[in-house]
Amino acid sequence: MAIPKKILKQVQGRDPYCWHCGREDDLVPHHRINRGMGGSKLLNIPQNLMMVCGFYNGAMESDFLVARDARGWGHKLAVWESPEHPVFDCVAFRWWVLREDGSRTMMQDSAPF
């Protein structure tokens, strides 16, 4: 199930580089809450999507240690967590809250916890 083009454009505009490494090419949309095989299109929302490089996207799914760190940064969320959970920009070294309109708001505190 493809991400609607309007939503994908919002996310691409918000995320000009990989949240993990800063790479600006080979970017792919990543679902913070995994849709699973043929999962719900209800998770195709800007708060649940972020642009990451293809390497990091694959590593989050195949490497336990990378996945653990990604959960700590809000790059991966459990199905019971809210997509409003803050996400860490490893390049800018800042926490953000992703918004429904495709924008993001910087958190004033250094960490959300």
C-alpha positions in Angstrom: 0.0 0.0 0.0 1.7 3.2 -1.2 2.0 6.4 0.8 -0.3 9.0 -0.7 1.8 11.5 -2.8 0.6 14.5 -0.9 1.8 13.1 2.4 5.0 11.9 0.9 5.8 15.4 -0.5 5.1 16.9 3.0 7.5 14.5 4.6 10.2 15.0 2.0 9.9 18.8 2.4 10.2 18.5 6.1 13.1 16.0 6.0 15.7 17.0 3.5 18.3 14.6 4.9 18.5 11.3 6.8 17.6 11.8 10.5 20.4 9.4 11.5 23.4 10.2 9.3 22.5 13.4 7.4 22.8 11.8 3.9 20.8 13.7 1.3 20.5 11.1 -1.3 19.0 7.5 -1.3 16.3 8.7 1.1 13.3 6.4 1.7 10.2 7.0 3.8 10.3 5.1 7.1 7.3 4.2 9.2 8.1 4.8 12.9 5.3 2.5 13.9 5.6 -0.4 11.5 2.7 -1.1 9.3 3.5 -4.8 9.1 2.8 -6.9 6.0 0.0 -5.1 4.1 -0.7 -3.0 7.3 -3.1 -0.2 7.9 -3.0 2.8 5.7 -4.0 4.8 8.9 -0.2 4.8 9.7 0.6 6.7 6.5 0.5 10.0 8.4 3.3 12.7 8.6 3.8 12.0 12.4 4.6 8.4 11.7 6.8 9.0 8.7 10.4 10.2 8.4 13.0 10.2 5.6 16.1 8.1 6.3 18.8 6.7 4.0 18.3 3.2 2.6 21.2 1.8 4.6 19.7 3.0 8.0 16.2 1.9 7.0 17.5 -1.7 6.4 19.7 -1.7 9.5 16.8 -0.8 11.7 15.0 -3.9 10.5 18.0 -6.3 10.5 20.3 -5.3 13.3 19.2 -5.6 16.9 21.6 -3.0 18.2 20.6 -0.4 15.6 16.9 -1.1 16.2 17.5 -0.7 20.0 19.1 2.7 19.4 16.4 3.7 16.9 13.7 3.0 19.6 15.6 5.2 22.0 15.6 8.1 19.5 11.9 7.6 18.6 12.9 6.5 15.1 11.1 3.2 15.8 8.0 3.0 17.9 6.0 0.1 19.4 2.4 -0.3 18.1 1.1 1.0 21.5 3.1 4.2 21.4 1.7 7.5 19.9 3.2 8.9 16.7 3.3 12.2 18.7 6.3 10.7 20.6 9.3 13.0 20.1 12.0 12.0 17.6 15.7 12.8 17.8 17.5 14.4 14.9 21.0 12.9 15.2 22.4 15.4 12.8 21.1 18.6 14.4 21.3 17.0 17.9 17.8 18.1 18.7 14.5 16.5 19.7 11.4 17.3 17.6 7.7 16.6 17.7 6.3 15.7 14.2 3.0 17.4 13.5 -0.1 16.3 11.6 0.3 19.0 9.0 3.8 17.7 8.0 5.7 20.2 10.0 7.8 19.7 13.1 8.3 21.6 16.4 11.5 21.7 18.3 11.3 20.6 21.9 12.6 23.2 24.4 14.1 20.6 26.7 17.1 18.6 25.7 15.3 15.2 26.1 11.6 14.3 26.2 12.0 12.0 29.2 
